Amino acid sequence: MEEIIRNLIDNLVFILGRLNWLSLMDLLLVTLVFFAILLLLRETQAMVLLRGVLLLVVLVGLLTSFDVLPAFSWLVRTTLPALLLSIPVIFAPELRRALERLGRAGTFQPGGKISSDIQNTLSAVVQSALRLSDRGHGALIVLQRLDSLDEYINTGVRLDARVTTDLLLQIFYPNTPLHDGAVIISGSRLVAASCVMPLSASGVLTRLPERQMGLRHRAALGISEVSDAIAVVVSEETGAISVVHAGRMIRRLDAERLENILGAFYRPAVREQGLKALLKRLFPGLTLPPGGNR
């Protein structure tokens, strides 16, 4: 063991002695790649899997360093290529999400005022959420933005109707045929109802002190993790109104805050440019310090 540690120290000294500015840039790029991967996997089920993979790699590396285990070292060298090929299969959802974010990074929504149709739609959503909250009726309303939600629209009943408060109240009235599931709104049209949303596996809800949040909140987090959609949730148990976006949940909203939050997604006050805007689009949950772009 002492010889292994001594060799490790000697190797580190040798590497540090050969460092130059090009090597430092190389190390910085590799660090940025791993940092980006960790940001993409943060608070997802893949993070638990990644920890297990790293622990396995460390254990295998230690075991193969001993010359007294030749058969085990041969087995590791033989199976390692297959394990590397299986990584893209295991992390397929996360890789797909990363590529979708990269594709959205160059797409900018125009700033300025909200159109009258969108404003009417947001007002209908706000009024519906308040009245559903007062009545104790649960609801899940998903607002589509840049990402297509066709695969989830196909799981529900297509309506293609103008968004109104009365329509949303009728859909989410208890025991009606369409009340179970989510409604998906695209622009000013209610595209479909009773849609099945993906459930979040990030464990965000389990860390909250309250336990009143169930499948609707998990579904809202789930759709926000796989797309840039906005989800409005009304709790059937407590009547609390929440907004979910990019895996983040804002809870216990009143009418004014709900309207301001929804409007902010459609009416950016200032179009951000440069590196900060690109980072925000690639990593929606990333909090950046204030300051201008350089």
N, C-alpha and C positions, 0 to 999 in steps of 0.2 A: 504493500500500500504506500509506503514511504517513497519507493522508487517511482510509482505512478505519479504521485504528487510532485516529486522533484522534476520529472520529465514534463509535467504540465506547466510548471513554473518556467522551466527553460524554454519551452515553446512560446509561452506568452512574452518572455523577454525578447526572444528572437523576432517575433512578429512586431512588437512595439518598436524595435530598433529599425525596422524597414518601412515604417509608416511615412507617407508624404501626403501632400494635399489631395492628390488623386485618390489615394487609398481612403482618406477621410471622407471624400465625397462618395466613394463607393459604399462605405459603411453607412453613411447618412441615407442614401437611397434605399438600402436594404432595410434600415430601421423604419423609414417612412412606409415601406410596403407592409411590414408586419404591423405597424400602427394602424394603417388603413384596414387591414384584415380584422384586427381586434375590434375596431369601431363598428365594422359591418356585422360582426358576430355578437356584439355586446347585447346582453339581456335576451339572448335567444337560446333555444335548446342546444344549438350547435356549440355554444361556449362550453357546456358541460362535456360534450363529446371531445372537444379540442383539448380540454384539460386531461382527459383520459389518454388521448393519443400522445400528448407531450410526456406524461408520466411513463407510458409504455416505452417511448423512445429513449428516455433517460435510463430506465432499467435495462433495456436491451443493450444500450451503449456500454453500461457498466459491466454487464455479464460478458459481452463479446470482447472486452478488453483483457480478460484473463486467458492466458495461453492454455490453461488446463481444461478448457471447455471447447475443444476443436469441433465436435459434432454440433453443438449448439450454435457456434459461430457460422458453420456451413449452412445450417438451417436458416439463420437470419439472412445471410447473403443471398440465399436462393429465393426466399419469399419476399424480400424487400421490394423488388420491382412490382410484384403483384399488389402489395399494399399501397405503393405510390399510385398505381393506376386506379385503385378503388377509392382514393380520396375524392376525386371529382364526383363520383357517384354518391358518396355519403353526403357531401356538402352541395349537392345539386341545387336545392332551393336557395341557399345563401349566395351561390355563384350567380344564379339567375337574377336574384334581387340586386346584386352588385352591378351586373351588366345593365339592368334596367335603369338604375340610378345614374350610371355613367352616360347612358343614352339621353336621359332627361337633363343632364347637366348643361347641354347646349341649347335647350329649349327654354325660352323666356316668355312668360305671359305679359301682355301689355299692361302697363300701369294706367292710372287715371281713374275716372269715375266708373262705378258699376252701372251696367245697362239697366234699364227699367224692368226688363223681364227677370234678370237675376235678382234685382232688389225685391221684386214681388215674391220670388221663390224663397229667398231668405226670410222675408217677413212671414210667409206662410209657415215655414219650418219653425221659426221662433214662437209664433202664436200657438201652433199645434203642440210644441213641446211644453209650453206653459199650461195649456188646458189639459193635456194628458197627465202632467204632473199633479195638477189639482184633483183630477179624478182617480189617481192611483193606477193608471193604465201604463203598462210597460211599452216601450217602443225603441226601435233601432232604425235610424234614418242615415243612409250613406250618400254623400255628395261626391259624385265622380268629378275628377279634375283632368289631369293630363293622361294618366294611365287608363287603359281600357279595362272595363270590368265585365266584358262580354261573357267570360266563363262563369261568372257568378249570376249574371242576369239570366243565363240559360237554365239555372236551377230553380227559378221562380216562375211567376205568372206574369206575362207581358201585359202592360196596360197602355203605355204611351199616352198618358193623359196630362193635362195641365195641372201643375201643382197648386192645390188649394188647401186651406185649413180643414174644411169639411171632409175632403177626400182622405186626408191623413188621419183625421179622427175616426172616420168610418173604418179604415183599414185596420187600425190598432184597437178597435173595440173588442173586448174580450169575447172569445169563443166564436168569432167570425172566421170564415174560411181563410182569410189572408193575414190574420193578426200575428201568426207565428212565423217569425223570420224577419228579414230586413227589407226595407224599400230602398231602391236605388234611383237617385235623381241625377240626371245629366242635363246641365243647363237649366232650362225652365220646364223640363218634361219629367214626369214620373215614369220611368221606363218600365220597372217591374216591381212586384211585391212578393212577399213570402220567399225571399231569396236566402239561400244557405251561404253563410260566411265562414271562412276558415277560422278555427279557434286558435288563440294565442297559446304558445307553449313557453313563453318567456318567464313566467312566474311572477310578473309584476303584481298581480292582484293578491297573491299569497303573502306578499310582504306588507300589505296595508293592514292597519289595525282593525278596520271594519271587515265584516264578513257578509255584508248584504249584497254583494255583487256576484252575479251568476253568469250564465251563458251569454246573455246579451253583451255584457261588458267584455267578456273574453272574445266574443265575435268582433266587437268594435276594435279591440286591440289587434286582433288577427288581421283584419282587412287593412288596418293602418300600417301594419308591418310589411305587407306584401305589395302595397301600392301607395300612392300619394293622396288617396281619398280622405275625406273628412267624415267622421261618424258622430252623430248626435244620439246619445242614449238617455232614455228616461227609465229610471228604476221603478219596477212595479212594487217593490217592497217599501221603499222610502220616498219615492217621488222625486229624488234628486236628479238633476239634469247635468250631464257631463258631455264634454267634447273631446274626441280622441283624434290625434294626428301623429304620424310617424312614431307610433309606439308610446306616445305620451298622453296622459289623461289629465284634463282639467275638470274638477268636480264642483258640485254645489253652485251652479251658475244661476243668476237671476236673469230677467229679460234683457236688461241693458248689457250685461257682460256677454251674454250669449250672442246678441246681435253684433256687438263690437268684434268679438272673436271671429265669427263667421265672415263679417265684412272685411276683416283684415286679410283673409285668405284670397279674397277676390279684388281687393282694392289696396294694393301695396302703395304706401305713401311715397316711397322712393325706390326706384329700381336699383338694386345693388349690382355692382359690377366688380370685375377683377377676381382676385383669388378668394376673397371672403364669400362672394356669391357662389363660386364654384364649389367651395367646401360645404356650404349650407345645402346645396342641391345634392351633393354626393352623400352627405351624412346629415339628414334632417334633424337628428337628435343632438347634434354637436352644438355646444354653447361657445360662441366666440366672444372675445373681449371687445368692447366698443372701440371705435376708432375708424378713421378713413382708410380706404384702400391705397396701396402704394404700388 
